[in-house]
Amino acid sequence: MSHPVSPLAPKHVPTLPPIAGIRLATAAAGIRYRGRTDVLFVSFDEGTEVAGVFTRSRCPSAAVDWCRANLGGGKARVLAVNSGNANAFTGLKGREATRLTAEIASRAAGCRPEEVFLASTGVIGEPLDATKFDGVLADCARRARPEGWLDAARAIMTTDTFPKVATRTVRLGDRDVTINGMAKGAGMIAPDMATMLSFVFTDAAIAAPVLQEMLAAGAARSFNCVTVDGDTSTSDTLLLFATGRAGGAPVETAQDPRLGSFREGLEALLRDLAQQVARDGEGARKFVTVEVGGAESDASAHRIAMSIANSPLVKTAIGGEDANWGRVVMAVGKAGEPADRDRLSIWFGPVRVAHEGARDPAYDEAEASAVMREEEVTVRVDLGLGAGRATVWTCDLTKAYIEINGDYRS
């Protein structure tokens, strides 16, 4: 089922340049959808390093288990992704489907199964027929080319209404390197140490342990700061591949001074993709930034910010363009973090609506309502307790969210 493109979709879609050592292809294997691509195949030159972070769900997909097992090797030759079926909660059949998919992909690429990384997204609990990849992945390997990044992002979509891509060019030592990324996700979004599905690629020469450190830190400040509905997926996967084809002396330690620009560029790209996910939240009409300051610690501020961002009452008030700051008070109070009612201040955009335990003396309903009618809304909270700060991103909650998810398997 297709849905209208989110009104919050980026107005400009960047053109992602080729990255040396990477070739892409997409195909329609008929996993679930008809008349659209549902397979992404990415091949990497030998020597490509890989890092990844994954869902902390206690019910992970078979593909997540496969990637975790292979990550220790630090090398990748293939990424194969399917949409339409999550291959999660599918027991022994799911594990066998993953093994067979990896074998088909490894034959297509001429590599070991341990160098194949997999991801699946879609309906949970339905067996994945991996025989549908037989012939399809080999054909992808023959057709793979350096271009086609937007097509690749489209192939991994489920209820997404637009492909999510980003690119950065940064300096690493004495040369420029490229970072390209794509993501999918619109519902079941509340990452825990990873994201829905996101794949990042670079030609930088960086060792896998260093990539791992940067990726985990970057995810904590990007994808783990975004939520649509508070539900963490079984399939959350974030992978970073580095071909090393840009040349130069490889980066072997996370303390290498050459990493400054690369680290900043990587985190900017991850934030870009994470915010695109919030902008494509199922049924979303408002992009919401929640800023919390004055907390006892950054961790406390983050938990309070997520309590606000995940509150159905806060999100429906924003969807209804209702400046109901009482719901923000509720969300702060229920977070289980240190808070003092009589020190609390709340803003909608630039308008302070509550201060020191009561409605702001200068509160103006017309001003606050005008803020709520904007396409982008910022909710700011100051707890008045300390220096802890956090920012998270979300969207409003509308009737369309219920319609989309009520019909998901229909």
N, C-alpha and C positions, 0 to 999 in steps of 0.2 A: 504494500500500500504506500503510495507516495503522498507527501504532504506539501502544502505551500511553503516556499522558501521563507525562513524566519525574517521578520522585518528588521532584526538586529544583525543580520549577516553583514560582514565587512563590505563596504562599498567598492573596495579595490582588492583584487586577488593578485598576489604577486606571481611573477613568472619564476619558477624554480630552475636554476641552471643545472646542466649536467654535472655530475661528480665523478671524477676519474675512478674507475674500479667498480662502478655500479651500473647495472642494466636492469630494466624493469619491463614487465609485461602483465597484461590483465586478460582474463578470459571469463566466459559464461559457462559454468559447469552445471547449472540447474540445481544448486544445493537447495534453494527455497524459492528464489525469485525467478520470475520469467521476464525476458526481454531486457535484461541488464547484466552487467558483469558482476561476478561474485567471488572472483579469485584474483589475488595479487601474488605475483612471483617476482622476487628480487634476487639476482645473482651477484655475488661479490668476488673480486679477485682473491686469489690465494693470499693468506697473511692478514686478512681483515680481522680486526679486533672487535670484541663485542662486550657490552655491559647491559645489565637489565635490572629492573625492580618490578615486583609483581604484587598482586592482591594479597592482603592478609586474611581474606575470607577463609574460613575453615572448610569450605566446600569448593575448592578451586577446580577449574576445568582441567581436562587431560592435557591440553596444550600448555597450560601454565606449569604443570608438573614436568612435562617434557623439557621445556626451556630451562627450568631451574636445574634439572639434572645435567644439561649440556653447558650451562653457563661457566662452570669451573674450568672448562677447557680453554675459554677465552678467545676462541676462533670461530668464525662464521663464513660459510660459503653460500647459504641460501636462507631467505626468509619467504615462507609461504603462508598466506593469510586467506581465510575464507569468511564470508559473511553469510548470514541466514541461519546458521546453526552454531551454537556455542560449544558443542561437544562437552557439556558440563553435566554432572550427575547422570552419567551414562555408563558407569561401572566398567566391567571388563571390556565390553564392546567399545567403549570410548577410548580406552587405552590401546586396544588393538587398532582402532581407526587412526589414532595418532601415529602409532608405529608404522602402519602401512603408508600413511601420507608421507612420513619422513623417508621411507624407503623409495617411494616413487619420486620424490623430490631429489634425493641423493643420486639416483640413477640419471635423472634428467640433467643434473649439474656435474656429474662425474666426481662426487665427493663422498665422504663418509656420512652416515645418518647423524652422527654426533656433531656435525658441522651445520646441521639444518635446524632452524628455529621456526616455530609454528605459532600461530594465533588463530583463534576462532571466535566469532561473535554472532549473536543471534539468539534463537530460542533455546532455553535451558531444558534438559531432560529428554530431548529427542535424539535418537541415534544418528550419527553422521556416517553416511555411506561414502567411505574413502575411495571406493572403486571408481567414483565419478572423477577422481583426479588422474586416473590412469590415462595416459595419452595427452591430457590437457596440460599437465606440467611440463612434459617433454616438448610440446608445441610452444609453450611459453618460453622455455629455455632457448629454443631456436629463434624466436621472434624478439627476445629481450633486447632493448636498446637504451641508451643513456637518457632519452627524453621520455615524456609521458607521466610526469609527476602528478598532474591534476587528475588524469585518468586513474592513476594508482589510488589516490585518495578517494575517488568516487567508488572504486571497487570494494572498499571496506566499510561503506556506509550501511546502516540499518534504518533506524528512524531519523537519521540525520537529514536535514533539508539542504545542506550545502557541504561541499568538501572543505576540509580544514587543512591549510598548508601555510608554511612560513619558511623564510630563508634569511640567513645572515652571512655576510662576508666579514671575517675578522683577521687580525694579524696574529701569527704564531711564529715568533722568532723573526726571521728575515723574509718571510713570505706570507702571502694571503692564503687563507683556507676558507672553504665554503661549508656551511652547515645548512642542511635542508631538513624539514620535518613535516610530518602529517599526523593527524589524529582523527579518531571517530568517537562519537559519543553524544547523546542527547537525553537519554534517560538512564535510570539505574546508575546515577552519578553521585558518588561520595567517596572518592578514592582514599585508600588507606595504604600508603607507602608506594603507590603507583598511580596509574591512570587507567582509563577505559581501554583503548588501544591507541598507542602512539609509537611512531617509529622515527628515529632521528639518524641522519647519515652525514658523515663528513669525510673529507679527503685528508684530514690531519693525521700525522703520525704520532699516535698516543697509545701507550700500553693499556691493556684491559683493566688492570687494577686502578689506574688513574681515572679512566673513563667511569669506572664504577663509583668511585668517591664523588666525582663531580655530578654524576647523574642522580645519585641518592640525595645529595644536598640540593640540587636543583629541583627535584620532584617535591621535596618538602616545602619549597617556597613558591611552587606554582600549582601543579596538579593537586597536591594535598591541601590547597587553599581554594578549591572550587567545589561547589555542590549544586546539584539540580533538585534532588529529591531526598537526599540523606541515605540512599541505598547503595551499598558497596557491591560491585559486580563480582561474580565468580571468575571473571576472565581478565581482569585488569592487567595489562601488560605494557610496559614501557621499555623499549630496546634502543640502544645507541650503538651504531656501527661505524668504525673508523678504518678506512682502506689504507691510509698512509701514503696514498699516491701523490700528495702534494709535495712530498720529499722533505728533506731537512733531517737533522738529528732527531730521533724519536724522543718524546717526552716519557721518561721512565718513573718520575716521582711527582706526587701531587704538590710538592713544594717548588717545582720548577718555576722560576720567575717569568718564563715565557707564557705561562698559562693565563695570565691576568685577563687579556682581551678575549681569549677563547672562552674562559669561564663566564665572563659577563655576557658574551654573545649567546652562549648556550642557554643561560638562565633567561635571557630576554626572549629567546625563541620559545622556550617551554612556557613562559607566562603568556605569550601571544596565543599559543595553541590552547592552553587551559581556558583563557578568556573566551576564545571562539567556541569552546564546548558550552560554556555558560550562556553564550549568546544564542546557541542553538538548542537550549533546553526545550523539551517537548512542550509545545503550546506557548512558549515564552513570548511576551510582548514588552518586557522591561528587562534591561541589564542592570543588575544591582551590585554595588560595591558596599561592603560592610567594613567600616574602620573602627577598631576598638583601641583606645589609649587609656593611660592612667591605671593599668592593671598591675597586680603585684609581680607578674612575670610575663614574658612573651608567650609562654605556653598557656598560661591562664587566659591571656587576651585572646589567643587563638580558639580556645574552647568556648569562650563566650561569643566570639564572632560567629563560630559555626552554629551555636545554639540559635542565634538570631537568624542566620542564613537558612537554616533548616526548618524553622518554625512555619508550619502551614498557615498559621494565623497571620504572621508577619507577611508572608509571601502573598496571601490572598488580599490582604489590605493594600499592598503595593499594586497588585493586579487590578484592584478596584479603584485605584488612585485615591485611597482614603488615608489621610495623614493621622492614622491611629497609633500614636506613639505609646499608648498603654500596652500594646502588644510587644513592643520592643522592651519595655520594662519587664514584662512577664518573661520574655526569653532570656534576659540577663539574670533574673532571679532564679530561674529553673536550672541554670547551667551548672550549679554546684561549685562555683568558683567564688573566691572572696569578692564581695560587693557590699557597698554601703548605700542604702536607699537615699540618704540625705546628702550624699556627695555626687550623685549621678546626674549627668547632663546628657541630653540627646539632641542631635541635629538631623533634619532632613535637608540635604543639600546645605546651603548657607544659613538656613533658618533654624535657630535654636528653639525647640519646642518644649523642652523640659529642663529644669535646673534645680538642683539641691532638693530633690524629693518632691517636686510639685511641677505643675505646668508653668512654663516660663512666664513671668509677669508681662512681657511684651509680646506674648504669643498672638499671632494673627492667622486665623484659619485660611483666609484667602491666599496669603503668601505661601503657607505650607501646602495647600492644595495645588497651587501652581507648580511647585516643585514635583509633586507626585504625578502630574500630567506629562512630565518629560519622559523621553524614551530611556534615558539613563538616570538612575536614582542612586544617590549616595546616602547611606545611613551611618551616622557617626555617633559614637558613644565614648564619653570620658568618665571613668570610674572614680577618678580623684584619689587613687590609692598608691600609685607607684609609677614606674617608668615603662611597664610592659606594654607592647604594641603588637597589633596584628591586622592584616587586611585579607579578606576573603571575597570571592566573587560568586554570585548566584543569579537567579532570575526569578520572576514572579511565578505564581501558580494560578493557572487559568482552567476553565472548563475543558479546553482542548487537551490538557494533560490527561484528564480522565478519559476522554474519548479515544485518544491515541492508545493508551494502555489497556482500555477496556476491549479494544478491537485487535490487540497485537497479534493474537494467534488465529484470528478469524480469516 
